[in-house]
């Protein structure tokens, strides 16, 4: 899901310690840097929230 990054999202991510990137997901295989579900991991690896950018949330994300 594409979500625009704004000040509110940045503040809520900081306040609630939002985790959303592949390296934080149980399905991420660090040795191969791939998703065990077969989803592309590259679009989901970025952890920085930059105002005006878009963050891509994965529908299969499960916190480690």
Secondary structure, DSSP 8 states (H G I E B T S, - for coil): -EEE--HHHHHHHHHHT---SGGGBTTEETTTTEETT----GGG------TT-EEE--TT--B-
